[in-house]
Amino acid sequence: MARRFEYKVVQLREGLIGGKLSDSKLEKILNGEAADGWQLKAITGADVKGRVGPGGVDGLLVTFERPV
């Protein structure tokens, strides 16, 4: 029987990560998700849409995976 997985994508905008993303801030996010059983699958740089107004801001899409 094939293994099944579920995925979670977290958008990190500069405003949410305090401007520049530091190693310790990203590490805290990754460890928080790992505590819930999520394993890092990918980190992708992206323009992430803000809540107000058009356009996007620099950010990251962080993709996690865990077995179902």
All heavy atoms as a GROMACS GRO file, in nm:
protein
  514
    1MET      N    1   0.085  -0.119   0.000
    1MET     CA    2   0.000   0.000   0.000
    1MET      C    3   0.089   0.125   0.000
    1MET      O    4   0.186   0.133   0.075
    1MET     CB    5  -0.090  -0.002   0.125
    1MET     CG    6  -0.185   0.113   0.133
    1MET     SD    7  -0.290   0.097   0.279
    1MET     CE    8  -0.443   0.147   0.207
    2ALA      N    9   0.057   0.218  -0.083
    2ALA     CA   10   0.137   0.341  -0.095
    2ALA      C   11   0.117   0.430   0.028
    2ALA      O   12   0.009   0.436   0.085
    2ALA     CB   13   0.095   0.417  -0.220
    3ARG      N   14   0.226   0.497   0.065
    3ARG     CA   15   0.216   0.591   0.176
    3ARG      C   16   0.142   0.714   0.131
    3ARG      O   17   0.157   0.759   0.019
    3ARG     CB   18   0.356   0.632   0.223
    3ARG     CG   19   0.422   0.526   0.306
    3ARG     CD   20   0.545   0.578   0.368
    3ARG     NE   21   0.513   0.676   0.472
    3ARG     CZ   22   0.585   0.697   0.580
    3ARG    NH1   23   0.694   0.630   0.599
    3ARG    NH2   24   0.551   0.788   0.667
    4ARG      N   25   0.062   0.769   0.222
    4ARG     CA   26  -0.012   0.891   0.191
    4ARG      C   27   0.043   1.005   0.276
    4ARG      O   28   0.081   0.985   0.391
    4ARG     CB   29  -0.161   0.870   0.219
    4ARG     CG   30  -0.222   0.767   0.126
    4ARG     CD   31  -0.366   0.741   0.157
    4ARG     NE   32  -0.440   0.866   0.157
    4ARG     CZ   33  -0.558   0.883   0.213
    4ARG    NH1   34  -0.618   0.782   0.272
    4ARG    NH2   35  -0.620   0.999   0.210
    5PHE      N   36   0.044   1.123   0.217
    5PHE     CA   37   0.095   1.241   0.285
    5PHE      C   38  -0.006   1.354   0.276
    5PHE      O   39  -0.090   1.357   0.187
    5PHE     CB   40   0.227   1.288   0.220
    5PHE     CG   41   0.339   1.190   0.234
    5PHE    CD1   42   0.363   1.096   0.135
    5PHE    CD2   43   0.419   1.190   0.347
    5PHE    CE1   44   0.465   1.005   0.147
    5PHE    CE2   45   0.522   1.098   0.360
    5PHE     CZ   46   0.545   1.006   0.261
    6GLU      N   47   0.005   1.447   0.368
    6GLU     CA   48  -0.069   1.572   0.358
    6GLU      C   49   0.034   1.684   0.360
    6GLU      O   50   0.146   1.666   0.406
    6GLU     CB   51  -0.170   1.588   0.472
    6GLU     CG   52  -0.112   1.597   0.610
    6GLU     CD   53  -0.218   1.616   0.716
    6GLU    OE1   54  -0.326   1.670   0.688
    6GLU    OE2   55  -0.193   1.576   0.831
    7TYR      N   56  -0.006   1.798   0.305
    7TYR     CA   57   0.085   1.910   0.289
    7TYR      C   58   0.028   2.036   0.348
    7TYR      O   59  -0.094   2.053   0.355
    7TYR     CB   60   0.118   1.932   0.139
    7TYR     CG   61   0.191   1.813   0.081
    7TYR    CD1   62   0.121   1.707   0.026
    7TYR    CD2   63   0.329   1.805   0.087
    7TYR    CE1   64   0.188   1.597  -0.024
    7TYR    CE2   65   0.396   1.695   0.037
    7TYR     CZ   66   0.325   1.592  -0.018
    7TYR     OH   67   0.392   1.483  -0.066
    8LYS      N   68   0.118   2.123   0.390
    8LYS     CA   69   0.080   2.252   0.448
    8LYS      C   70   0.176   2.356   0.390
    8LYS      O   71   0.298   2.334   0.388
    8LYS     CB   72   0.097   2.245   0.601
    8LYS     CG   73   0.069   2.373   0.674
    8LYS     CD   74   0.087   2.348   0.824
    8LYS     CE   75   0.051   2.468   0.906
    8LYS     NZ   76   0.061   2.440   1.049
    9VAL      N   77   0.122   2.467   0.342
    9VAL     CA   78   0.205   2.575   0.288
    9VAL      C   79   0.184   2.698   0.376
    9VAL      O   80   0.072   2.740   0.401
    9VAL     CB   81   0.168   2.608   0.142
    9VAL    CG1   82   0.250   2.726   0.091
    9VAL    CG2   83   0.189   2.486   0.053
   10VAL      N   84   0.294   2.754   0.425
   10VAL     CA   85   0.292   2.871   0.511
   10VAL      C   86   0.353   2.988   0.434
   10VAL      O   87   0.464   2.975   0.381
   10VAL     CB   88   0.370   2.846   0.642
   10VAL    CG1   89   0.372   2.970   0.729
   10VAL    CG2   90   0.312   2.728   0.717
   11GLN      N   91   0.282   3.100   0.427
   11GLN     CA   92   0.333   3.220   0.362
   11GLN      C   93   0.396   3.309   0.468
   11GLN      O   94   0.332   3.341   0.567
   11GLN     CB   95   0.220   3.299   0.295
   11GLN     CG   96   0.154   3.228   0.182
   11GLN     CD   97   0.045   3.314   0.118
   11GLN    OE1   98   0.014   3.423   0.163
   11GLN    NE2   99  -0.013   3.263   0.012
   12LEU      N  100   0.520   3.346   0.447
   12LEU     CA  101   0.589   3.436   0.538
   12LEU      C  102   0.617   3.567   0.465
   12LEU      O  103   0.695   3.570   0.371
   12LEU     CB  104   0.720   3.374   0.587
   12LEU     CG  105   0.709   3.241   0.659
   12LEU    CD1  106   0.847   3.190   0.696
   12LEU    CD2  107   0.622   3.255   0.782
   13ARG      N  108   0.550   3.675   0.507
   13ARG     CA  109   0.575   3.807   0.449
   13ARG      C  110   0.676   3.880   0.535
   13ARG      O  111   0.690   3.852   0.654
   13ARG     CB  112   0.445   3.888   0.446
   13ARG     CG  113   0.340   3.831   0.354
   13ARG     CD  114   0.225   3.929   0.335
   13ARG     NE  115   0.174   3.983   0.458
   13ARG     CZ  116   0.066   3.938   0.523
   13ARG    NH1  117  -0.001   3.837   0.473
   13ARG    NH2  118   0.027   3.993   0.634
   14GLU      N  119   0.745   3.974   0.475
   14GLU     CA  120   0.845   4.051   0.551
   14GLU      C  121   0.785   4.112   0.677
   14GLU      O  122   0.848   4.113   0.780
   14GLU     CB  123   0.905   4.162   0.463
   14GLU     CG  124   1.015   4.112   0.374
   14GLU     CD  125   1.090   4.226   0.308
   14GLU    OE1  126   1.078   4.340   0.352
   14GLU    OE2  127   1.162   4.198   0.212
   15GLY      N  128   0.663   4.163   0.668
   15GLY     CA  129   0.599   4.224   0.784
   15GLY      C  130   0.578   4.126   0.898
   15GLY      O  131   0.582   4.162   1.014
   16LEU      N  132   0.553   3.999   0.863
   16LEU     CA  133   0.528   3.898   0.966
   16LEU      C  134   0.658   3.848   1.028
   16LEU      O  135   0.658   3.794   1.137
   16LEU     CB  136   0.454   3.778   0.906
   16LEU     CG  137   0.311   3.803   0.861
   16LEU    CD1  138   0.254   3.677   0.800
   16LEU    CD2  139   0.225   3.847   0.977
   17ILE      N  140   0.767   3.865   0.955
   17ILE     CA  141   0.894   3.812   1.004
   17ILE      C  142   0.989   3.924   1.044
   17ILE      O  143   1.108   3.905   1.055
   17ILE     CB  144   0.959   3.717   0.900
   17ILE    CG1  145   0.969   3.783   0.764
   17ILE    CG2  146   0.883   3.587   0.892
   17ILE    CD1  147   1.027   3.694   0.655
   18GLY      N  148   0.932   4.044   1.062
   18GLY     CA  149   1.011   4.156   1.113
   18GLY      C  150   1.115   4.208   1.018
   18GLY      O  151   1.228   4.232   1.056
   19GLY      N  152   1.077   4.229   0.892
   19GLY     CA  153   1.174   4.279   0.795
   19GLY      C  154   1.258   4.165   0.741
   19GLY      O  155   1.205   4.072   0.684
   20LYS      N  156   1.386   4.173   0.762
   20LYS     CA  157   1.474   4.066   0.714
   20LYS      C  158   1.455   3.941   0.798
   20LYS      O  159   1.445   3.947   0.919
   20LYS     CB  160   1.620   4.111   0.720
   20LYS     CG  161   1.650   4.224   0.624
   20LYS     CD  162   1.796   4.262   0.629
   20LYS     CE  163   1.823   4.375   0.533
   20LYS     NZ  164   1.962   4.420   0.539
   21LEU      N  165   1.451   3.829   0.730
   21LEU     CA  166   1.432   3.702   0.798
   21LEU      C  167   1.565   3.654   0.855
   21LEU      O  168   1.660   3.632   0.782
   21LEU     CB  169   1.378   3.597   0.699
   21LEU     CG  170   1.354   3.458   0.756
   21LEU    CD1  171   1.253   3.464   0.869
   21LEU    CD2  172   1.306   3.365   0.648
   22SER      N  173   1.571   3.641   0.985
   22SER     CA  174   1.693   3.592   1.047
   22SER      C  175   1.689   3.440   1.058
   22SER      O  176   1.583   3.379   1.054
   22SER     CB  177   1.709   3.653   1.186
   22SER     OG  178   1.611   3.601   1.274
   23ASP      N  179   1.806   3.382   1.075
   23ASP     CA  180   1.814   3.237   1.091
   23ASP      C  181   1.732   3.191   1.211
   23ASP      O  182   1.662   3.092   1.204
   23ASP     CB  183   1.960   3.193   1.112
   23ASP     CG  184   2.046   3.215   0.989
   23ASP    OD1  185   1.990   3.240   0.880
   23ASP    OD2  186   2.169   3.208   1.001
   24SER      N  187   1.740   3.265   1.321
   24SER     CA  188   1.671   3.222   1.444
   24SER      C  189   1.520   3.228   1.428
   24SER      O  190   1.448   3.144   1.482
   24SER     CB  191   1.717   3.305   1.564
   24SER     OG  192   1.687   3.441   1.545
   25LYS      N  193   1.468   3.327   1.352
   25LYS     CA  194   1.323   3.335   1.332
   25LYS      C  195   1.274   3.219   1.247
   25LYS      O  196   1.172   3.158   1.278
   25LYS     CB  197   1.286   3.468   1.265
   25LYS     CG  198   1.298   3.587   1.358
   25LYS     CD  199   1.262   3.715   1.286
   25LYS     CE  200   1.287   3.834   1.376
   25LYS     NZ  201   1.258   3.962   1.308
   26LEU      N  202   1.346   3.188   1.140
   26LEU     CA  203   1.307   3.076   1.055
   26LEU      C  204   1.318   2.945   1.132
   26LEU      O  205   1.231   2.859   1.123
   26LEU     CB  206   1.392   3.073   0.928
   26LEU     CG  207   1.358   2.962   0.829
   26LEU    CD1  208   1.213   2.967   0.786
   26LEU    CD2  209   1.450   2.970   0.708
   27GLU      N  210   1.423   2.930   1.210
   27GLU     CA  211   1.443   2.810   1.290
   27GLU      C  212   1.327   2.790   1.388
   27GLU      O  213   1.278   2.678   1.405
   27GLU     CB  214   1.575   2.822   1.365
   27GLU     CG  215   1.619   2.695   1.433
   27GLU     CD  216   1.757   2.712   1.494
   27GLU    OE1  217   1.856   2.702   1.420
   27GLU    OE2  218   1.763   2.737   1.616
   28LYS      N  219   1.280   2.897   1.448
   28LYS     CA  220   1.168   2.889   1.543
   28LYS      C  221   1.041   2.840   1.472
   28LYS      O  222   0.968   2.756   1.524
   28LYS     CB  223   1.145   3.026   1.607
   28LYS     CG  224   1.037   3.026   1.711
   28LYS     CD  225   1.024   3.163   1.776
   28LYS     CE  226   0.913   3.163   1.880
   28LYS     NZ  227   0.894   3.294   1.942
   29ILE      N  228   1.016   2.893   1.352
   29ILE     CA  229   0.899   2.851   1.275
   29ILE      C  230   0.910   2.703   1.238
   29ILE      O  231   0.815   2.626   1.254
   29ILE     CB  232   0.884   2.939   1.149
   29ILE    CG1  233   0.847   3.082   1.189
   29ILE    CG2  234   0.781   2.881   1.053
   29ILE    CD1  235   0.864   3.184   1.080
   30LEU      N  236   1.027   2.663   1.188
   30LEU     CA  237   1.046   2.523   1.147
   30LEU      C  238   1.032   2.428   1.265
   30LEU      O  239   0.968   2.323   1.254
   30LEU     CB  240   1.184   2.505   1.081
   30LEU     CG  241   1.207   2.582   0.950
   30LEU    CD1  242   1.349   2.558   0.901
   30LEU    CD2  243   1.106   2.544   0.844
   31ASN      N  244   1.089   2.463   1.379
   31ASN     CA  245   1.079   2.378   1.498
   31ASN      C  246   0.936   2.370   1.550
   31ASN      O  247   0.892   2.266   1.599
   31ASN     CB  248   1.174   2.426   1.607
   31ASN     CG  249   1.318   2.387   1.578
   31ASN    OD1  250   1.346   2.285   1.518
   31ASN    ND2  251   1.411   2.472   1.622
   32GLY      N  252   0.862   2.481   1.538
   32GLY     CA  253   0.722   2.481   1.580
   32GLY      C  254   0.639   2.384   1.497
   32GLY      O  255   0.556   2.310   1.550
   33GLU      N  256   0.661   2.385   1.366
   33GLU     CA  257   0.587   2.293   1.278
   33GLU      C  258   0.632   2.148   1.300
   33GLU      O  259   0.551   2.056   1.299
   33GLU     CB  260   0.604   2.333   1.132
   33GLU     CG  261   0.546   2.468   1.097
   33GLU     CD  262   0.396   2.480   1.120
   33GLU    OE1  263   0.325   2.377   1.120
   33GLU    OE2  264   0.348   2.594   1.138
   34ALA      N  265   0.762   2.128   1.322
   34ALA     CA  266   0.814   1.993   1.345
   34ALA      C  267   0.753   1.932   1.471
   34ALA      O  268   0.728   1.812   1.477
   34ALA     CB  269   0.966   1.997   1.356
   35ALA      N  270   0.728   2.015   1.572
   35ALA     CA  271   0.666   1.967   1.696
   35ALA      C  272   0.527   1.910   1.670
   35ALA      O  273   0.480   1.825   1.746
   35ALA     CB  274   0.660   2.079   1.799
   36ASP      N  275   0.462   1.955   1.561
   36ASP     CA  276   0.330   1.903   1.524
   36ASP      C  277   0.339   1.792   1.419
   36ASP      O  278   0.239   1.755   1.359
   36ASP     CB  279   0.242   2.016   1.470
   36ASP     CG  280   0.200   2.114   1.579
   36ASP    OD1  281   0.192   2.072   1.696
   36ASP    OD2  282   0.174   2.232   1.547
   37GLY      N  283   0.461   1.743   1.394
   37GLY     CA  284   0.478   1.630   1.303
   37GLY      C  285   0.505   1.668   1.158
   37GLY      O  286   0.512   1.581   1.072
   38TRP      N  287   0.519   1.798   1.129
   38TRP     CA  288   0.545   1.842   0.991
   38TRP      C  289   0.694   1.840   0.962
   38TRP      O  290   0.774   1.884   1.044
   38TRP     CB  291   0.492   1.984   0.970
   38TRP     CG  292   0.343   1.993   0.977
   38TRP    CD1  293   0.270   2.037   1.083
   38TRP    CD2  294   0.250   1.957   0.876
   38TRP    NE1  295   0.137   2.031   1.054
   38TRP    CE2  296   0.121   1.982   0.927
   38TRP    CE3  297   0.262   1.907   0.747
   38TRP    CZ2  298   0.005   1.958   0.854
   38TRP    CZ3  299   0.147   1.883   0.673
   38TRP    CH2  300   0.020   1.908   0.727
   39GLN      N  301   0.730   1.793   0.843
   39GLN     CA  302   0.869   1.791   0.797
   39GLN      C  303   0.882   1.890   0.682
   39GLN      O  304   0.798   1.895   0.592
   39GLN     CB  305   0.904   1.650   0.748
   39GLN     CG  306   1.045   1.638   0.696
   39GLN     CD  307   1.078   1.494   0.656
   39GLN    OE1  308   1.021   1.400   0.706
   39GLN    NE2  309   1.172   1.481   0.565
   40LEU      N  310   0.990   1.970   0.684
   40LEU     CA  311   1.014   2.066   0.578
   40LEU      C  312   1.030   1.995   0.445
   40LEU      O  313   1.107   1.901   0.433
   40LEU     CB  314   1.140   2.148   0.610
   40LEU     CG  315   1.182   2.248   0.503
   40LEU    CD1  316   1.078   2.358   0.488
   40LEU    CD2  317   1.318   2.306   0.537
   41LYS      N  318   0.956   2.041   0.344
   41LYS     CA  319   0.966   1.984   0.209
   41LYS      C  320   1.037   2.081   0.115
   41LYS      O  321   1.121   2.040   0.036
   41LYS     CB  322   0.824   1.954   0.158
   41LYS     CG  323   0.819   1.881   0.027
   41LYS     CD  324   0.864   1.738   0.044
   41LYS     CE  325   0.844   1.663  -0.087
   41LYS     NZ  326   0.900   1.529  -0.081
   42ALA      N  327   1.004   2.212   0.125
   42ALA     CA  328   1.065   2.310   0.035
   42ALA      C  329   1.046   2.451   0.089
   42ALA      O  330   0.950   2.479   0.160
   42ALA     CB  331   1.003   2.301  -0.104
   43ILE      N  332   1.140   2.538   0.054
   43ILE     CA  333   1.128   2.682   0.080
   43ILE      C  334   1.148   2.752  -0.053
   43ILE      O  335   1.248   2.728  -0.121
   43ILE     CB  336   1.231   2.732   0.182
   43ILE    CG1  337   1.210   2.665   0.318
   43ILE    CG2  338   1.223   2.884   0.197
   43ILE    CD1  339   1.310   2.708   0.424
   44THR      N  340   1.051   2.837  -0.089
   44THR     CA  341   1.055   2.905  -0.218
   44THR      C  342   1.039   3.055  -0.196
   44THR      O  343   0.948   3.097  -0.125
   44THR     CB  344   0.940   2.855  -0.308
   44THR    OG1  345   0.943   2.714  -0.314
   44THR    CG2  346   0.950   2.912  -0.447
   45GLY      N  347   1.125   3.134  -0.258
   45GLY     CA  348   1.108   3.279  -0.256
   45GLY      C  349   0.991   3.316  -0.344
   45GLY      O  350   0.971   3.257  -0.451
   46ALA      N  351   0.910   3.414  -0.302
   46ALA     CA  352   0.791   3.449  -0.379
   46ALA      C  353   0.745   3.590  -0.346
   46ALA      O  354   0.778   3.643  -0.239
   46ALA     CB  355   0.678   3.351  -0.349
   47ASP      N  356   0.666   3.647  -0.436
   47ASP     CA  357   0.593   3.769  -0.405
   47ASP      C  358   0.465   3.725  -0.337
   47ASP      O  359   0.383   3.655  -0.396
   47ASP     CB  360   0.557   3.847  -0.532
   47ASP     CG  361   0.676   3.919  -0.592
   47ASP    OD1  362   0.773   3.943  -0.518
   47ASP    OD2  363   0.672   3.949  -0.711
   48VAL      N  364   0.449   3.762  -0.211
   48VAL     CA  365   0.334   3.721  -0.132
   48VAL      C  366   0.239   3.839  -0.122
   48VAL      O  367   0.279   3.948  -0.081
   48VAL     CB  368   0.378   3.673   0.008
   48VAL    CG1  369   0.258   3.630   0.090
   48VAL    CG2  370   0.479   3.559  -0.004
   49LYS      N  371   0.114   3.818  -0.159
   49LYS     CA  372   0.017   3.927  -0.157
   49LYS      C  373  -0.009   3.973  -0.014
   49LYS      O  374  -0.024   3.892   0.077
   49LYS     CB  375  -0.116   3.883  -0.218
   49LYS     CG  376  -0.116   3.880  -0.368
   49LYS     CD  377  -0.257   3.868  -0.418
   49LYS     CE  378  -0.261   3.920  -0.559
   49LYS     NZ  379  -0.364   4.016  -0.582
   50GLY      N  380  -0.015   4.105   0.002
   50GLY     CA  381  -0.049   4.162   0.131
   50GLY      C  382  -0.200   4.164   0.150
   50GLY      O  383  -0.275   4.139   0.058
   51ARG      N  384  -0.244   4.194   0.269
   51ARG     CA  385  -0.388   4.199   0.296
   51ARG      C  386  -0.452   4.326   0.244
   51ARG      O  387  -0.571   4.330   0.222
   51ARG     CB  388  -0.413   4.188   0.446
   51ARG     CG  389  -0.376   4.053   0.501
   51ARG     CD  390  -0.412   4.044   0.646
   51ARG     NE  391  -0.378   3.912   0.694
   51ARG     CZ  392  -0.426   3.859   0.804
   51ARG    NH1  393  -0.505   3.929   0.881
   51ARG    NH2  394  -0.393   3.739   0.841
   52VAL      N  395  -0.374   4.432   0.231
   52VAL     CA  396  -0.429   4.560   0.190
   52VAL      C  397  -0.360   4.607   0.063
   52VAL      O  398  -0.238   4.608   0.056
   52VAL     CB  399  -0.409   4.666   0.301
   52VAL    CG1  400  -0.466   4.799   0.257
   52VAL    CG2  401  -0.473   4.621   0.431
   53GLY      N  402  -0.438   4.645  -0.037
   53GLY     CA  403  -0.381   4.704  -0.158
   53GLY      C  404  -0.329   4.601  -0.256
   53GLY      O  405  -0.316   4.484  -0.225
   54PRO      N  406  -0.299   4.649  -0.377
   54PRO     CA  407  -0.249   4.560  -0.482
   54PRO      C  408  -0.100   4.530  -0.464
   54PRO      O  409  -0.033   4.592  -0.384
   54PRO     CB  410  -0.273   4.640  -0.609
   54PRO     CG  411  -0.263   4.782  -0.562
   54PRO     CD  412  -0.316   4.784  -0.421
   55GLY      N  413  -0.053   4.438  -0.546
   55GLY     CA  414   0.090   4.407  -0.544
   55GLY      C  415   0.127   4.307  -0.437
   55GLY      O  416   0.044   4.264  -0.359
   56GLY      N  417   0.254   4.274  -0.435
   56GLY     CA  418   0.302   4.178  -0.337
   56GLY      C  419   0.425   4.229  -0.268
   56GLY      O  420   0.476   4.336  -0.299
   57VAL      N  421   0.470   4.155  -0.172
   57VAL     CA  422   0.592   4.187  -0.100
   57VAL      C  423   0.683   4.065  -0.105
   57VAL      O  424   0.637   3.954  -0.128
   57VAL     CB  425   0.564   4.225   0.048
   57VAL    CG1  426   0.483   4.351   0.056
   57VAL    CG2  427   0.495   4.113   0.122
   58ASP      N  428   0.811   4.088  -0.084
   58ASP     CA  429   0.903   3.974  -0.081
   58ASP      C  430   0.867   3.884   0.037
   58ASP      O  431   0.837   3.932   0.146
   58ASP     CB  432   1.047   4.022  -0.064
   58ASP     CG  433   1.099   4.088  -0.191
   58ASP    OD1  434   1.045   4.058  -0.299
   58ASP    OD2  435   1.192   4.168  -0.182
   59GLY      N  436   0.870   3.758   0.014
   59GLY     CA  437   0.840   3.665   0.121
   59GLY      C  438   0.884   3.525   0.084
   59GLY      O  439   0.954   3.504  -0.016
   60LEU      N  440   0.841   3.431   0.163
   60LEU     CA  441   0.875   3.290   0.141
   60LEU      C  442   0.748   3.206   0.146
   60LEU      O  443   0.656   3.236   0.223
   60LEU     CB  444   0.969   3.240   0.252
   60LEU     CG  445   1.105   3.306   0.265
   60LEU    CD1  446   1.175   3.253   0.390
   60LEU    CD2  447   1.190   3.279   0.142
   61LEU      N  448   0.747   3.102   0.066
   61LEU     CA  449   0.646   2.998   0.079
   61LEU      C  450   0.720   2.877   0.136
   61LEU      O  451   0.815   2.827   0.076
   61LEU     CB  452   0.585   2.963  -0.057
   61LEU     CG  453   0.506   3.073  -0.126
   61LEU    CD1  454   0.456   3.024  -0.261
   61LEU    CD2  455   0.391   3.119  -0.041
   62VAL      N  456   0.678   2.833   0.252
   62VAL     CA  457   0.742   2.720   0.319
   62VAL      C  458   0.645   2.603   0.315
   62VAL      O  459   0.533   2.613   0.366
   62VAL     CB  460   0.779   2.757   0.465
   62VAL    CG1  461   0.854   2.643   0.532
   62VAL    CG2  462   0.862   2.886   0.469
   63THR      N  463   0.687   2.495   0.252
   63THR     CA  464   0.601   2.378   0.235
   63THR      C  465   0.644   2.266   0.328
   63THR      O  466   0.763   2.232   0.335
   63THR     CB  467   0.606   2.327   0.089
   63THR    OG1  468   0.575   2.435   0.001
   63THR    CG2  469   0.507   2.214   0.066
   64PHE      N  470   0.547   2.211   0.401
   64PHE     CA  471   0.570   2.102   0.495
   64PHE      C  472   0.492   1.979   0.451
   64PHE      O  473   0.391   1.990   0.385
   64PHE     CB  474   0.524   2.141   0.636
   64PHE     CG  475   0.600   2.258   0.696
   64PHE    CD1  476   0.554   2.387   0.682
   64PHE    CD2  477   0.718   2.236   0.766
   64PHE    CE1  478   0.622   2.494   0.738
   64PHE    CE2  479   0.788   2.342   0.821
   64PHE     CZ  480   0.740   2.470   0.806
   65GLU      N  481   0.540   1.862   0.495
   65GLU     CA  482   0.478   1.735   0.460
   65GLU      C  483   0.476   1.647   0.586
   65GLU      O  484   0.568   1.654   0.667
   65GLU     CB  485   0.563   1.668   0.352
   65GLU     CG  486   0.528   1.525   0.320
   65GLU     CD  487   0.628   1.464   0.222
   65GLU    OE1  488   0.736   1.418   0.269
   65GLU    OE2  489   0.599   1.463   0.103
   66ARG      N  490   0.370   1.567   0.598
   66ARG     CA  491   0.368   1.466   0.704
   66ARG      C  492   0.280   1.350   0.660
   66ARG      O  493   0.186   1.367   0.582
   66ARG     CB  494   0.321   1.521   0.837
   66ARG     CG  495   0.175   1.558   0.848
   66ARG     CD  496   0.142   1.610   0.987
   66ARG     NE  497   0.004   1.656   0.992
   66ARG     CZ  498  -0.049   1.721   1.094
   66ARG    NH1  499   0.026   1.751   1.199
   66ARG    NH2  500  -0.173   1.758   1.092
   67PRO      N  501   0.311   1.230   0.708
   67PRO     CA  502   0.229   1.115   0.672
   67PRO      C  503   0.089   1.128   0.730
   67PRO      O  504   0.070   1.184   0.837
   67PRO     CB  505   0.302   0.997   0.738
   67PRO     CG  506   0.435   1.047   0.780
   67PRO     CD  507   0.424   1.196   0.792
   68VAL      N  508  -0.007   1.076   0.655
   68VAL     CA  509  -0.146   1.076   0.701
   68VAL      C  510  -0.173   0.946   0.774
   68VAL      O  511  -0.134   0.841   0.734
   68VAL     CB  512  -0.243   1.088   0.581
   68VAL    CG1  513  -0.388   1.079   0.627
   68VAL    CG2  514  -0.219   1.215   0.507
   0.00000   0.00000   0.00000
